[in-house]
Every structure is written in structure tokens, then in C-alpha cells.
Amino acid sequence: MGTETLEENQHQATLENLFLRPKPARLLVSVGSGEKPYALALAKEIDCTYAHTVKLLMKMEELGLVTFNKKGRTKFVELTDHGKDLADEFEILLTRRIPKRMLPAESVVEGSEGKAE
């Protein structure tokens, strides 16, 4: 067994459960790149309900990835340094091109109909 503590293992499990799904990862990236980083705008951007978006943001705050700053009646979301690092990594993963070998066969050979080979 490794030397990880129970707390470290629980933290790792929480991160895995949170981010090995597409919407939480897209949400974190959106917080860093959005012009309007508040919950309702972020929910629309990632096509998620407002309630679920707020739940995810609260969990991210618990993990030290985001902070909230209230200006007037609006609560804006900002990435922490750790959140920025993680968002950068997710952005790379989310914007990677899918290799041709992973595409369905019909989309790879599309446009080659009627050509003799």
C-alpha cells in the first residue's frame, strides 16, 4: 500500500468523481474563459441547469478551485491559482482533436464513394 493518508485518498476520489464527467470539466474551463463568470451565464454556456451548476461550483469552492465575489446582487466566480492550473489542463484535453483511428469507419472514408482504388 502507498503512503497516502485517508484524507488524501478521499480528496483524490472527490476530484475523480467530480471531473471525470464532461460538464464539471467544461464548467471549470468556462469559469476561466468566460466574460460573465456568474452561475446563470455559466449554466447556459455548458448547457446545464442552474441548480446543478451551483452545486458543482460549491463543490469546487470546497476543493479550493474557485472563489466567489459578490458585486451588487451578482455573485461572480473566479478561479484560484490551483483552479487555473487544472482548468488549463482540462482545456487542453477538451480541445484535442480526435485521432482518425478513433472515428467511425464511414466518416474516415467519407467522400471516397465512386472512386476506384
Backbone atoms as SQL, in Angstrom:
CREATE TABLE atoms (id INTEGER PRIMARY KEY, chain TEXT, resi INTEGER, resn TEXT, atom TEXT, x REAL, y REAL, z REAL);
INSERT INTO atoms VALUES
  (1, 'A', 1, 'MET', 'N', 0.831, -1.180, 0.000),
  (2, 'A', 1, 'MET', 'CA', 0.000, 0.000, 0.000),
  (3, 'A', 1, 'MET', 'C', 0.876, 1.244, 0.000),
  (4, 'A', 2, 'GLY', 'N', 0.350, 2.335, -0.576),
  (5, 'A', 2, 'GLY', 'CA', 1.077, 3.595, -0.647),
  (6, 'A', 2, 'GLY', 'C', 1.086, 4.301, 0.692),
  (7, 'A', 3, 'THR', 'N', 1.736, 5.424, 0.708),
  (8, 'A', 3, 'THR', 'CA', 1.844, 6.195, 1.940),
  (9, 'A', 3, 'THR', 'C', 0.792, 7.296, 2.031),
  (10, 'A', 4, 'GLU', 'N', -0.212, 7.272, 1.148),
  (11, 'A', 4, 'GLU', 'CA', -1.252, 8.291, 1.174),
  (12, 'A', 4, 'GLU', 'C', -2.095, 8.154, 2.435),
  (13, 'A', 5, 'THR', 'N', -2.517, 9.289, 2.942),
  (14, 'A', 5, 'THR', 'CA', -3.391, 9.277, 4.103),
  (15, 'A', 5, 'THR', 'C', -4.831, 9.078, 3.637),
  (16, 'A', 6, 'LEU', 'N', -5.694, 8.767, 4.574),
  (17, 'A', 6, 'LEU', 'CA', -7.113, 8.609, 4.256),
  (18, 'A', 6, 'LEU', 'C', -7.656, 9.904, 3.665),
  (19, 'A', 7, 'GLU', 'N', -7.241, 11.037, 4.226),
  (20, 'A', 7, 'GLU', 'CA', -7.698, 12.336, 3.726),
  (21, 'A', 7, 'GLU', 'C', -7.250, 12.560, 2.283),
  (22, 'A', 8, 'GLU', 'N', -6.010, 12.205, 1.956),
  (23, 'A', 8, 'GLU', 'CA', -5.508, 12.347, 0.582),
  (24, 'A', 8, 'GLU', 'C', -6.280, 11.445, -0.370),
  (25, 'A', 9, 'ASN', 'N', -6.570, 10.231, 0.054),
  (26, 'A', 9, 'ASN', 'CA', -7.340, 9.310, -0.780),
  (27, 'A', 9, 'ASN', 'C', -8.754, 9.821, -1.012),
  (28, 'A', 10, 'GLN', 'N', -9.375, 10.376, 0.024),
  (29, 'A', 10, 'GLN', 'CA', -10.721, 10.916, -0.117),
  (30, 'A', 10, 'GLN', 'C', -10.719, 12.128, -1.040),
  (31, 'A', 11, 'HIS', 'N', -9.706, 12.970, -0.920),
  (32, 'A', 11, 'HIS', 'CA', -9.594, 14.142, -1.792),
  (33, 'A', 11, 'HIS', 'C', -9.441, 13.709, -3.246),
  (34, 'A', 12, 'GLN', 'N', -8.593, 12.713, -3.493),
  (35, 'A', 12, 'GLN', 'CA', -8.387, 12.197, -4.849),
  (36, 'A', 12, 'GLN', 'C', -9.686, 11.614, -5.402),
  (37, 'A', 13, 'ALA', 'N', -10.396, 10.859, -4.588),
  (38, 'A', 13, 'ALA', 'CA', -11.664, 10.263, -5.025),
  (39, 'A', 13, 'ALA', 'C', -12.685, 11.351, -5.346),
  (40, 'A', 14, 'THR', 'N', -12.707, 12.418, -4.539),
  (41, 'A', 14, 'THR', 'CA', -13.623, 13.524, -4.793),
  (42, 'A', 14, 'THR', 'C', -13.296, 14.195, -6.123),
  (43, 'A', 15, 'LEU', 'N', -12.015, 14.440, -6.384),
  (44, 'A', 15, 'LEU', 'CA', -11.612, 15.040, -7.652),
  (45, 'A', 15, 'LEU', 'C', -11.994, 14.151, -8.826),
  (46, 'A', 16, 'GLU', 'N', -11.747, 12.862, -8.705),
  (47, 'A', 16, 'GLU', 'CA', -12.080, 11.938, -9.790),
  (48, 'A', 16, 'GLU', 'C', -13.583, 11.905, -10.044),
  (49, 'A', 17, 'ASN', 'N', -14.371, 11.835, -8.996),
  (50, 'A', 17, 'ASN', 'CA', -15.824, 11.802, -9.158),
  (51, 'A', 17, 'ASN', 'C', -16.351, 13.100, -9.746),
  (52, 'A', 18, 'LEU', 'N', -15.699, 14.204, -9.426),
  (53, 'A', 18, 'LEU', 'CA', -16.151, 15.494, -9.913),
  (54, 'A', 18, 'LEU', 'C', -15.758, 15.729, -11.367),
  (55, 'A', 19, 'PHE', 'N', -14.539, 15.423, -11.743),
  (56, 'A', 19, 'PHE', 'CA', -14.035, 15.837, -13.046),
  (57, 'A', 19, 'PHE', 'C', -13.952, 14.763, -14.116),
  (58, 'A', 20, 'LEU', 'N', -14.226, 13.544, -13.806),
  (59, 'A', 20, 'LEU', 'CA', -14.211, 12.538, -14.857),
  (60, 'A', 20, 'LEU', 'C', -15.593, 12.447, -15.514),
  (61, 'A', 21, 'ARG', 'N', -16.247, 13.575, -15.539),
  (62, 'A', 21, 'ARG', 'CA', -17.512, 13.768, -16.247),
  (63, 'A', 21, 'ARG', 'C', -17.348, 15.063, -17.038),
  (64, 'A', 22, 'PRO', 'N', -17.949, 15.167, -18.209),
  (65, 'A', 22, 'PRO', 'CA', -17.672, 16.322, -19.066),
  (66, 'A', 22, 'PRO', 'C', -18.161, 17.679, -18.553),
  (67, 'A', 23, 'LYS', 'N', -19.332, 17.767, -17.971),
  (68, 'A', 23, 'LYS', 'CA', -19.848, 19.088, -17.587),
  (69, 'A', 23, 'LYS', 'C', -19.030, 19.765, -16.498),
  (70, 'A', 24, 'PRO', 'N', -18.606, 19.076, -15.448),
  (71, 'A', 24, 'PRO', 'CA', -17.763, 19.757, -14.456),
  (72, 'A', 24, 'PRO', 'C', -16.453, 20.264, -15.058),
  (73, 'A', 25, 'ALA', 'N', -15.852, 19.492, -15.938),
  (74, 'A', 25, 'ALA', 'CA', -14.603, 19.926, -16.568),
  (75, 'A', 25, 'ALA', 'C', -14.853, 21.149, -17.448),
  (76, 'A', 26, 'ARG', 'N', -15.930, 21.112, -18.235),
  (77, 'A', 26, 'ARG', 'CA', -16.268, 22.259, -19.086),
  (78, 'A', 26, 'ARG', 'C', -16.602, 23.484, -18.238),
  (79, 'A', 27, 'LEU', 'N', -17.247, 23.273, -17.097),
  (80, 'A', 27, 'LEU', 'CA', -17.586, 24.375, -16.200),
  (81, 'A', 27, 'LEU', 'C', -16.321, 25.054, -15.690),
  (82, 'A', 28, 'LEU', 'N', -15.359, 24.281, -15.253),
  (83, 'A', 28, 'LEU', 'CA', -14.123, 24.862, -14.733),
  (84, 'A', 28, 'LEU', 'C', -13.415, 25.661, -15.816),
  (85, 'A', 29, 'VAL', 'N', -13.361, 25.125, -17.024),
  (86, 'A', 29, 'VAL', 'CA', -12.745, 25.842, -18.144),
  (87, 'A', 29, 'VAL', 'C', -13.524, 27.120, -18.441),
  (88, 'A', 30, 'SER', 'N', -14.846, 27.045, -18.395),
  (89, 'A', 30, 'SER', 'CA', -15.690, 28.209, -18.682),
  (90, 'A', 30, 'SER', 'C', -15.512, 29.319, -17.655),
  (91, 'A', 31, 'VAL', 'N', -15.305, 28.965, -16.405),
  (92, 'A', 31, 'VAL', 'CA', -15.091, 29.985, -15.377),
  (93, 'A', 31, 'VAL', 'C', -13.869, 30.822, -15.742),
  (94, 'A', 32, 'GLY', 'N', -12.826, 30.164, -16.219),
  (95, 'A', 32, 'GLY', 'CA', -11.592, 30.869, -16.558),
  (96, 'A', 32, 'GLY', 'C', -11.651, 31.636, -17.856),
  (97, 'A', 33, 'SER', 'N', -12.486, 31.208, -18.773),
  (98, 'A', 33, 'SER', 'CA', -12.506, 31.847, -20.087),
  (99, 'A', 33, 'SER', 'C', -13.745, 32.690, -20.327),
  (100, 'A', 34, 'GLY', 'N', -14.720, 32.600, -19.438),
  (101, 'A', 34, 'GLY', 'CA', -15.967, 33.309, -19.649),
  (102, 'A', 34, 'GLY', 'C', -15.866, 34.791, -19.374),
  (103, 'A', 35, 'GLU', 'N', -16.594, 35.574, -20.159),
  (104, 'A', 35, 'GLU', 'CA', -16.648, 37.011, -19.946),
  (105, 'A', 35, 'GLU', 'C', -17.592, 37.335, -18.795),
  (106, 'A', 36, 'LYS', 'N', -18.552, 36.465, -18.550),
  (107, 'A', 36, 'LYS', 'CA', -19.535, 36.679, -17.489),
  (108, 'A', 36, 'LYS', 'C', -19.495, 35.488, -16.532),
  (109, 'A', 37, 'PRO', 'N', -18.487, 35.434, -15.680),
  (110, 'A', 37, 'PRO', 'CA', -18.363, 34.265, -14.810),
  (111, 'A', 37, 'PRO', 'C', -19.307, 34.305, -13.603),
  (112, 'A', 38, 'TYR', 'N', -20.590, 34.163, -13.870),
  (113, 'A', 38, 'TYR', 'CA', -21.552, 34.008, -12.792),
  (114, 'A', 38, 'TYR', 'C', -22.403, 32.793, -13.123),
  (115, 'A', 39, 'ALA', 'N', -23.021, 32.204, -12.126),
  (116, 'A', 39, 'ALA', 'CA', -23.630, 30.879, -12.245),
  (117, 'A', 39, 'ALA', 'C', -24.624, 30.745, -13.393),
  (118, 'A', 40, 'LEU', 'N', -25.536, 31.687, -13.563),
  (119, 'A', 40, 'LEU', 'CA', -26.549, 31.550, -14.608),
  (120, 'A', 40, 'LEU', 'C', -25.927, 31.549, -15.998),
  (121, 'A', 41, 'ALA', 'N', -24.990, 32.462, -16.250),
  (122, 'A', 41, 'ALA', 'CA', -24.325, 32.511, -17.554),
  (123, 'A', 41, 'ALA', 'C', -23.516, 31.239, -17.798),
  (124, 'A', 42, 'LEU', 'N', -22.835, 30.753, -16.755),
  (125, 'A', 42, 'LEU', 'CA', -22.048, 29.525, -16.883),
  (126, 'A', 42, 'LEU', 'C', -22.949, 28.326, -17.156),
  (127, 'A', 43, 'ALA', 'N', -24.105, 28.277, -16.487),
  (128, 'A', 43, 'ALA', 'CA', -25.053, 27.175, -16.701),
  (129, 'A', 43, 'ALA', 'C', -25.502, 27.130, -18.151),
  (130, 'A', 44, 'LYS', 'N', -25.803, 28.290, -18.712),
  (131, 'A', 44, 'LYS', 'CA', -26.226, 28.348, -20.118),
  (132, 'A', 44, 'LYS', 'C', -25.089, 27.930, -21.040),
  (133, 'A', 45, 'GLU', 'N', -23.887, 28.368, -20.727),
  (134, 'A', 45, 'GLU', 'CA', -22.728, 28.072, -21.568),
  (135, 'A', 45, 'GLU', 'C', -22.435, 26.570, -21.655),
  (136, 'A', 46, 'ILE', 'N', -22.630, 25.862, -20.549),
  (137, 'A', 46, 'ILE', 'CA', -22.328, 24.421, -20.563),
  (138, 'A', 46, 'ILE', 'C', -23.582, 23.565, -20.718),
  (139, 'A', 47, 'ASP', 'N', -24.722, 24.219, -20.969),
  (140, 'A', 47, 'ASP', 'CA', -25.999, 23.522, -21.175),
  (141, 'A', 47, 'ASP', 'C', -26.341, 22.633, -19.971),
  (142, 'A', 48, 'CYS', 'N', -26.433, 23.290, -18.824),
  (143, 'A', 48, 'CYS', 'CA', -26.685, 22.595, -17.570),
  (144, 'A', 48, 'CYS', 'C', -27.708, 23.402, -16.776),
  (145, 'A', 49, 'THR', 'N', -28.420, 22.767, -15.871),
  (146, 'A', 49, 'THR', 'CA', -29.377, 23.523, -15.057),
  (147, 'A', 49, 'THR', 'C', -28.630, 24.442, -14.101),
  (148, 'A', 50, 'TYR', 'N', -29.296, 25.512, -13.714),
  (149, 'A', 50, 'TYR', 'CA', -28.718, 26.454, -12.767),
  (150, 'A', 50, 'TYR', 'C', -28.405, 25.761, -11.438),
  (151, 'A', 51, 'ALA', 'N', -29.345, 24.955, -10.956),
  (152, 'A', 51, 'ALA', 'CA', -29.167, 24.273, -9.665),
  (153, 'A', 51, 'ALA', 'C', -27.951, 23.356, -9.682),
  (154, 'A', 52, 'HIS', 'N', -27.792, 22.597, -10.757),
  (155, 'A', 52, 'HIS', 'CA', -26.654, 21.676, -10.848),
  (156, 'A', 52, 'HIS', 'C', -25.347, 22.466, -10.959),
  (157, 'A', 53, 'THR', 'N', -25.372, 23.560, -11.701),
  (158, 'A', 53, 'THR', 'CA', -24.182, 24.405, -11.846),
  (159, 'A', 53, 'THR', 'C', -23.753, 24.961, -10.492),
  (160, 'A', 54, 'VAL', 'N', -24.706, 25.451, -9.715),
  (161, 'A', 54, 'VAL', 'CA', -24.391, 25.989, -8.384),
  (162, 'A', 54, 'VAL', 'C', -23.832, 24.891, -7.488),
  (163, 'A', 55, 'LYS', 'N', -24.409, 23.705, -7.560),
  (164, 'A', 55, 'LYS', 'CA', -23.915, 22.573, -6.763),
  (165, 'A', 55, 'LYS', 'C', -22.457, 22.260, -7.120),
  (166, 'A', 56, 'LEU', 'N', -22.152, 22.238, -8.416),
  (167, 'A', 56, 'LEU', 'CA', -20.781, 21.975, -8.858),
  (168, 'A', 56, 'LEU', 'C', -19.834, 23.080, -8.413),
  (169, 'A', 57, 'LEU', 'N', -20.268, 24.323, -8.534),
  (170, 'A', 57, 'LEU', 'CA', -19.427, 25.450, -8.116),
  (171, 'A', 57, 'LEU', 'C', -19.150, 25.423, -6.615),
  (172, 'A', 58, 'MET', 'N', -20.137, 25.033, -5.822),
  (173, 'A', 58, 'MET', 'CA', -19.939, 24.938, -4.376),
  (174, 'A', 58, 'MET', 'C', -18.912, 23.847, -4.044),
  (175, 'A', 59, 'LYS', 'N', -18.988, 22.736, -4.750),
  (176, 'A', 59, 'LYS', 'CA', -18.018, 21.654, -4.542),
  (177, 'A', 59, 'LYS', 'C', -16.621, 22.123, -4.953),
  (178, 'A', 60, 'MET', 'N', -16.538, 22.874, -6.050),
  (179, 'A', 60, 'MET', 'CA', -15.247, 23.405, -6.493),
  (180, 'A', 60, 'MET', 'C', -14.686, 24.390, -5.476),
  (181, 'A', 61, 'GLU', 'N', -15.567, 25.155, -4.842),
  (182, 'A', 61, 'GLU', 'CA', -15.117, 26.078, -3.804),
  (183, 'A', 61, 'GLU', 'C', -14.557, 25.287, -2.616),
  (184, 'A', 62, 'GLU', 'N', -15.234, 24.218, -2.219),
  (185, 'A', 62, 'GLU', 'CA', -14.750, 23.370, -1.122),
  (186, 'A', 62, 'GLU', 'C', -13.370, 22.805, -1.414),
  (187, 'A', 63, 'LEU', 'N', -13.112, 22.511, -2.695),
  (188, 'A', 63, 'LEU', 'CA', -11.832, 21.940, -3.101),
  (189, 'A', 63, 'LEU', 'C', -10.761, 22.999, -3.338),
  (190, 'A', 64, 'GLY', 'N', -11.124, 24.266, -3.160),
  (191, 'A', 64, 'GLY', 'CA', -10.159, 25.341, -3.333),
  (192, 'A', 64, 'GLY', 'C', -9.859, 25.683, -4.779),
  (193, 'A', 65, 'LEU', 'N', -10.803, 25.409, -5.683),
  (194, 'A', 65, 'LEU', 'CA', -10.590, 25.669, -7.107),
  (195, 'A', 65, 'LEU', 'C', -11.189, 26.995, -7.560),
  (196, 'A', 66, 'VAL', 'N', -12.237, 27.448, -6.878),
  (197, 'A', 66, 'VAL', 'CA', -12.878, 28.713, -7.227),
  (198, 'A', 66, 'VAL', 'C', -13.185, 29.499, -5.961),
  (199, 'A', 67, 'THR', 'N', -13.377, 30.796, -6.139),
  (200, 'A', 67, 'THR', 'CA', -13.856, 31.659, -5.064),
  (201, 'A', 67, 'THR', 'C', -15.021, 32.469, -5.615),
  (202, 'A', 68, 'PHE', 'N', -15.845, 32.994, -4.738),
  (203, 'A', 68, 'PHE', 'CA', -16.984, 33.811, -5.114),
  (204, 'A', 68, 'PHE', 'C', -16.756, 35.232, -4.644),
  (205, 'A', 69, 'ASN', 'N', -17.107, 36.190, -5.483),
  (206, 'A', 69, 'ASN', 'CA', -17.020, 37.616, -5.133),
  (207, 'A', 69, 'ASN', 'C', -18.345, 38.258, -5.500),
  (208, 'A', 70, 'LYS', 'N', -19.011, 38.827, -4.503),
  (209, 'A', 70, 'LYS', 'CA', -20.314, 39.424, -4.734),
  (210, 'A', 70, 'LYS', 'C', -20.149, 40.892, -5.086),
  (211, 'A', 71, 'LYS', 'N', -20.756, 41.287, -6.212),
  (212, 'A', 71, 'LYS', 'CA', -20.777, 42.687, -6.639),
  (213, 'A', 71, 'LYS', 'C', -22.227, 43.040, -6.882),
  (214, 'A', 72, 'GLY', 'N', -22.772, 43.852, -6.000),
  (215, 'A', 72, 'GLY', 'CA', -24.196, 44.153, -6.078),
  (216, 'A', 72, 'GLY', 'C', -24.981, 42.895, -5.752),
  (217, 'A', 73, 'ARG', 'N', -25.905, 42.544, -6.624),
  (218, 'A', 73, 'ARG', 'CA', -26.703, 41.334, -6.413),
  (219, 'A', 73, 'ARG', 'C', -26.114, 40.118, -7.113),
  (220, 'A', 74, 'THR', 'N', -25.034, 40.322, -7.859),
  (221, 'A', 74, 'THR', 'CA', -24.449, 39.231, -8.641),
  (222, 'A', 74, 'THR', 'C', -23.235, 38.644, -7.936),
  (223, 'A', 75, 'LYS', 'N', -23.182, 37.336, -7.903),
  (224, 'A', 75, 'LYS', 'CA', -22.071, 36.609, -7.296),
  (225, 'A', 75, 'LYS', 'C', -21.188, 36.077, -8.423),
  (226, 'A', 76, 'PHE', 'N', -20.017, 36.680, -8.602),
  (227, 'A', 76, 'PHE', 'CA', -19.101, 36.271, -9.655),
  (228, 'A', 76, 'PHE', 'C', -18.181, 35.156, -9.164),
  (229, 'A', 77, 'VAL', 'N', -17.754, 34.317, -10.095),
  (230, 'A', 77, 'VAL', 'CA', -16.896, 33.177, -9.779),
  (231, 'A', 77, 'VAL', 'C', -15.514, 33.441, -10.366),
  (232, 'A', 78, 'GLU', 'N', -14.481, 33.165, -9.598),
  (233, 'A', 78, 'GLU', 'CA', -13.101, 33.310, -10.064),
  (234, 'A', 78, 'GLU', 'C', -12.328, 32.046, -9.741),
  (235, 'A', 79, 'LEU', 'N', -11.386, 31.721, -10.606),
  (236, 'A', 79, 'LEU', 'CA', -10.520, 30.569, -10.366),
  (237, 'A', 79, 'LEU', 'C', -9.415, 30.941, -9.396),
  (238, 'A', 80, 'THR', 'N', -9.064, 30.020, -8.524),
  (239, 'A', 80, 'THR', 'CA', -7.877, 30.172, -7.691),
  (240, 'A', 80, 'THR', 'C', -6.681, 29.778, -8.557),
  (241, 'A', 81, 'ASP', 'N', -5.478, 29.930, -8.035),
  (242, 'A', 81, 'ASP', 'CA', -4.295, 29.520, -8.800),
  (243, 'A', 81, 'ASP', 'C', -4.369, 28.027, -9.139),
  (244, 'A', 82, 'HIS', 'N', -4.776, 27.220, -8.153),
  (245, 'A', 82, 'HIS', 'CA', -4.907, 25.776, -8.389),
  (246, 'A', 82, 'HIS', 'C', -6.000, 25.504, -9.428),
  (247, 'A', 83, 'GLY', 'N', -7.086, 26.259, -9.343),
  (248, 'A', 83, 'GLY', 'CA', -8.172, 26.119, -10.308),
  (249, 'A', 83, 'GLY', 'C', -7.733, 26.474, -11.720),
  (250, 'A', 84, 'LYS', 'N', -6.904, 27.521, -11.841),
  (251, 'A', 84, 'LYS', 'CA', -6.388, 27.927, -13.156),
  (252, 'A', 84, 'LYS', 'C', -5.528, 26.823, -13.761),
  (253, 'A', 85, 'ASP', 'N', -4.662, 26.244, -12.933),
  (254, 'A', 85, 'ASP', 'CA', -3.801, 25.164, -13.422),
  (255, 'A', 85, 'ASP', 'C', -4.640, 23.988, -13.930),
  (256, 'A', 86, 'LEU', 'N', -5.636, 23.610, -13.152),
  (257, 'A', 86, 'LEU', 'CA', -6.487, 22.486, -13.532),
  (258, 'A', 86, 'LEU', 'C', -7.324, 22.828, -14.767),
  (259, 'A', 87, 'ALA', 'N', -7.847, 24.046, -14.832),
  (260, 'A', 87, 'ALA', 'CA', -8.643, 24.476, -15.992),
  (261, 'A', 87, 'ALA', 'C', -7.795, 24.447, -17.261),
  (262, 'A', 88, 'ASP', 'N', -6.534, 24.858, -17.164),
  (263, 'A', 88, 'ASP', 'CA', -5.642, 24.816, -18.326),
  (264, 'A', 88, 'ASP', 'C', -5.476, 23.385, -18.834),
  (265, 'A', 89, 'GLU', 'N', -5.299, 22.449, -17.915),
  (266, 'A', 89, 'GLU', 'CA', -5.145, 21.040, -18.308),
  (267, 'A', 89, 'GLU', 'C', -6.426, 20.501, -18.955),
  (268, 'A', 90, 'PHE', 'N', -7.580, 20.838, -18.367),
  (269, 'A', 90, 'PHE', 'CA', -8.850, 20.376, -18.945),
  (270, 'A', 90, 'PHE', 'C', -9.099, 20.997, -20.310),
  (271, 'A', 91, 'GLU', 'N', -8.709, 22.251, -20.471),
  (272, 'A', 91, 'GLU', 'CA', -8.904, 22.905, -21.767),
  (273, 'A', 91, 'GLU', 'C', -8.112, 22.177, -22.850),
  (274, 'A', 92, 'ILE', 'N', -6.906, 21.774, -22.521),
  (275, 'A', 92, 'ILE', 'CA', -6.091, 21.007, -23.468),
  (276, 'A', 92, 'ILE', 'C', -6.799, 19.702, -23.824),
  (277, 'A', 93, 'LEU', 'N', -7.306, 19.002, -22.812),
  (278, 'A', 93, 'LEU', 'CA', -7.999, 17.737, -23.061),
  (279, 'A', 93, 'LEU', 'C', -9.284, 17.931, -23.858),
  (280, 'A', 94, 'LEU', 'N', -10.043, 18.974, -23.543),
  (281, 'A', 94, 'LEU', 'CA', -11.322, 19.196, -24.202),
  (282, 'A', 94, 'LEU', 'C', -11.182, 19.680, -25.639),
  (283, 'A', 95, 'THR', 'N', -10.053, 20.279, -25.973),
  (284, 'A', 95, 'THR', 'CA', -9.885, 20.810, -27.319),
  (285, 'A', 95, 'THR', 'C', -9.006, 19.932, -28.202),
  (286, 'A', 96, 'ARG', 'N', -8.571, 18.817, -27.695),
  (287, 'A', 96, 'ARG', 'CA', -7.764, 17.908, -28.511),
  (288, 'A', 96, 'ARG', 'C', -8.601, 17.367, -29.644),
  (289, 'A', 97, 'ARG', 'N', -7.981, 17.202, -30.764),
  (290, 'A', 97, 'ARG', 'CA', -8.662, 16.611, -31.913),
  (291, 'A', 97, 'ARG', 'C', -8.708, 15.101, -31.726),
  (292, 'A', 98, 'ILE', 'N', -9.800, 14.515, -32.172),
  (293, 'A', 98, 'ILE', 'CA', -9.935, 13.063, -32.091),
  (294, 'A', 98, 'ILE', 'C', -9.122, 12.441, -33.221),
  (295, 'A', 99, 'PRO', 'N', -8.210, 11.520, -32.896),
  (296, 'A', 99, 'PRO', 'CA', -7.421, 10.866, -33.947),
  (297, 'A', 99, 'PRO', 'C', -8.322, 10.125, -34.926),
  (298, 'A', 100, 'LYS', 'N', -7.935, 10.118, -36.217),
  (299, 'A', 100, 'LYS', 'CA', -8.740, 9.461, -37.246),
  (300, 'A', 100, 'LYS', 'C', -8.993, 8.000, -36.922),
  (301, 'A', 101, 'ARG', 'N', -8.041, 7.352, -36.300),
  (302, 'A', 101, 'ARG', 'CA', -8.198, 5.922, -35.990),
  (303, 'A', 101, 'ARG', 'C', -9.342, 5.679, -35.008),
  (304, 'A', 102, 'MET', 'N', -9.786, 6.727, -34.309),
  (305, 'A', 102, 'MET', 'CA', -10.861, 6.573, -33.336),
  (306, 'A', 102, 'MET', 'C', -12.226, 6.943, -33.911),
  (307, 'A', 103, 'LEU', 'N', -12.245, 7.484, -35.130),
  (308, 'A', 103, 'LEU', 'CA', -13.508, 7.850, -35.761),
  (309, 'A', 103, 'LEU', 'C', -14.167, 6.624, -36.368),
  (310, 'A', 104, 'PRO', 'N', -15.507, 6.622, -36.483),
  (311, 'A', 104, 'PRO', 'CA', -16.182, 5.509, -37.154),
  (312, 'A', 104, 'PRO', 'C', -15.689, 5.384, -38.590),
  (313, 'A', 105, 'ALA', 'N', -15.631, 4.174, -39.095),
  (314, 'A', 105, 'ALA', 'CA', -15.087, 3.900, -40.423),
  (315, 'A', 105, 'ALA', 'C', -15.758, 4.723, -41.515),
  (316, 'A', 106, 'GLU', 'N', -17.095, 4.914, -41.452),
  (317, 'A', 106, 'GLU', 'CA', -17.782, 5.644, -42.513),
  (318, 'A', 106, 'GLU', 'C', -17.370, 7.110, -42.583),
  (319, 'A', 107, 'SER', 'N', -16.973, 7.717, -41.479),
  (320, 'A', 107, 'SER', 'CA', -16.577, 9.123, -41.538),
  (321, 'A', 107, 'SER', 'C', -15.147, 9.270, -42.049),
  (322, 'A', 108, 'VAL', 'N', -14.328, 8.249, -41.891),
  (323, 'A', 108, 'VAL', 'CA', -12.952, 8.297, -42.373),
  (324, 'A', 108, 'VAL', 'C', -12.916, 8.183, -43.887),
  (325, 'A', 109, 'VAL', 'N', -13.774, 7.324, -44.454),
  (326, 'A', 109, 'VAL', 'CA', -13.765, 7.105, -45.895),
  (327, 'A', 109, 'VAL', 'C', -14.791, 7.965, -46.611),
  (328, 'A', 110, 'GLU', 'N', -15.422, 8.880, -45.892),
  (329, 'A', 110, 'GLU', 'CA', -16.410, 9.761, -46.484),
  (330, 'A', 110, 'GLU', 'C', -15.803, 10.545, -47.637),
  (331, 'A', 111, 'GLY', 'N', -16.522, 10.624, -48.720),
  (332, 'A', 111, 'GLY', 'CA', -16.047, 11.356, -49.880),
  (333, 'A', 111, 'GLY', 'C', -15.268, 10.489, -50.845),
  (334, 'A', 112, 'SER', 'N', -15.056, 9.228, -50.518),
  (335, 'A', 112, 'SER', 'CA', -14.302, 8.360, -51.430),
  (336, 'A', 112, 'SER', 'C', -15.245, 7.459, -52.218),
  (337, 'A', 113, 'GLU', 'N', -16.569, 7.762, -52.131),
  (338, 'A', 113, 'GLU', 'CA', -17.535, 6.950, -52.858),
  (339, 'A', 113, 'GLU', 'C', -17.368, 7.098, -54.347),
  (340, 'A', 114, 'GLY', 'N', -17.461, 5.992, -55.054),
  (341, 'A', 114, 'GLY', 'CA', -17.418, 6.010, -56.506),
  (342, 'A', 114, 'GLY', 'C', -16.015, 6.128, -57.078),
  (343, 'A', 115, 'LYS', 'N', -15.024, 6.158, -56.254),
  (344, 'A', 115, 'LYS', 'CA', -13.658, 6.230, -56.746),
  (345, 'A', 115, 'LYS', 'C', -13.045, 4.848, -56.750),
  (346, 'A', 116, 'ALA', 'N', -12.447, 4.495, -57.859),
  (347, 'A', 116, 'ALA', 'CA', -11.785, 3.183, -57.951),
  (348, 'A', 116, 'ALA', 'C', -10.424, 3.292, -57.293),
  (349, 'A', 117, 'GLU', 'N', -10.114, 2.297, -56.485),
  (350, 'A', 117, 'GLU', 'CA', -8.808, 2.294, -55.815),
  (351, 'A', 117, 'GLU', 'C', -8.019, 1.112, -56.225);
